[in-house]
Amino acid sequence: MDIEEAILRIKLDRTVCDGFGACALHAPEIFSLDDWGYPSLMRGGEIPPEQEAGVRRAILDCPAHAILDLADMHPERLGGDPGVSRSGRPDAKCPLKERLKQR
């Protein structure tokens, strides 16, 4: 495996973050929290190998799924299809889908 491939690369999607702070709990060297509890990446998206375990735990524990492993990109984690609710519940209402039905 090439060293370039071995580096964990992540993206923090602040638009879906709910500010729970689990990321900063598991990887305080990578995530800092603002006054309202919302995180920022302190070092960009490339994670050093010695901090990878904490960041992977943060990815797994994020209740909003706001931390994305760029090596594991799936369309549904990027917002999914237009007009489809992110919650995945069949009974979930999607405002965009409702607006499209009204046209």
C-alpha positions as CSV (number, residue, x, y, z in Angstrom):
1,M,0.0,0.0,0.0
2,D,1.4,3.4,-0.9
3,I,1.9,5.9,1.9
4,E,-0.4,8.4,0.1
5,E,-3.2,5.9,0.1
6,A,-2.7,5.1,3.8
7,I,-3.4,8.6,5.1
8,L,-7.0,9.0,6.4
9,R,-8.7,12.0,4.7
10,I,-11.9,13.3,6.2
11,K,-14.4,16.1,5.5
12,L,-16.5,17.8,8.2
13,D,-20.0,18.7,6.8
14,R,-21.0,21.5,9.1
15,T,-24.4,21.8,7.3
16,V,-25.5,18.5,8.9
17,C,-23.6,18.8,12.2
18,D,-25.9,19.2,15.3
19,G,-23.1,20.2,17.7
20,F,-23.1,17.2,20.0
21,G,-19.3,17.5,20.3
22,A,-18.5,13.7,20.2
23,C,-15.8,14.4,17.6
24,A,-13.9,16.7,20.0
25,L,-14.2,14.2,22.8
26,H,-12.6,11.5,20.8
27,A,-10.1,13.6,18.8
28,P,-9.4,16.9,20.5
29,E,-6.2,17.4,18.5
30,I,-8.2,17.4,15.3
31,F,-11.6,19.0,16.2
32,S,-12.1,22.2,18.1
33,L,-15.5,23.4,19.2
34,D,-16.7,27.0,18.9
35,D,-18.8,28.8,21.6
36,W,-22.0,27.0,20.4
37,G,-20.4,23.6,20.4
38,Y,-19.9,23.3,16.6
39,P,-16.7,21.7,15.5
40,S,-14.0,22.9,13.1
41,L,-11.1,20.9,11.7
42,M,-7.9,22.3,13.2
43,R,-5.5,20.6,10.8
44,G,-7.4,20.3,7.6
45,G,-8.7,16.9,6.4
46,E,-5.5,14.8,6.4
47,I,-5.2,12.9,9.6
48,P,-1.8,11.7,10.9
49,P,-1.6,8.0,11.6
50,E,-1.1,8.5,15.3
51,Q,-4.5,10.2,15.6
52,E,-6.4,8.0,13.2
53,A,-8.0,5.8,15.9
54,G,-9.6,8.7,17.7
55,V,-10.9,10.2,14.4
56,R,-12.3,6.8,13.3
57,R,-14.1,6.6,16.7
58,A,-15.4,10.1,16.1
59,I,-16.7,9.1,12.7
60,L,-18.5,6.1,14.2
61,D,-20.0,8.1,17.1
62,C,-21.1,11.2,15.3
63,P,-25.0,11.1,15.6
64,A,-25.4,13.4,12.6
65,H,-22.9,11.5,10.4
66,A,-21.2,14.9,9.7
67,I,-17.7,13.5,9.5
68,L,-17.0,11.8,6.2
69,D,-14.2,9.4,5.4
70,L,-13.3,10.5,1.9
71,A,-12.1,7.0,1.0
72,D,-15.6,5.7,1.8
73,M,-17.8,8.0,-0.2
74,H,-21.3,6.8,-0.9
75,P,-24.0,8.9,-2.6
76,E,-26.4,8.6,0.3
77,R,-23.8,10.0,2.7
78,L,-23.4,13.0,0.4
79,G,-27.0,14.0,0.6
80,G,-28.6,11.2,-1.5
81,D,-31.0,11.7,-4.3
82,P,-32.8,15.0,-4.7
83,G,-36.2,14.9,-2.9
84,V,-35.3,12.0,-0.7
85,S,-35.2,12.4,3.1
86,R,-31.8,11.8,4.7
87,S,-33.4,10.1,7.7
88,G,-34.0,6.9,5.7
89,R,-37.4,6.4,7.3
90,P,-40.1,5.5,4.8
91,D,-42.6,7.7,6.6
92,A,-40.3,10.8,6.8
93,K,-41.5,13.9,5.1
94,C,-39.2,15.7,2.7
95,P,-40.0,19.3,2.1
96,L,-38.6,19.3,-1.4
97,K,-40.6,16.3,-2.4
98,E,-43.7,17.9,-1.0
99,R,-43.1,21.1,-2.9
100,L,-42.5,19.2,-6.2
101,K,-45.8,17.4,-5.7
102,Q,-47.7,20.7,-5.5
103,R,-46.4,21.9,-8.9
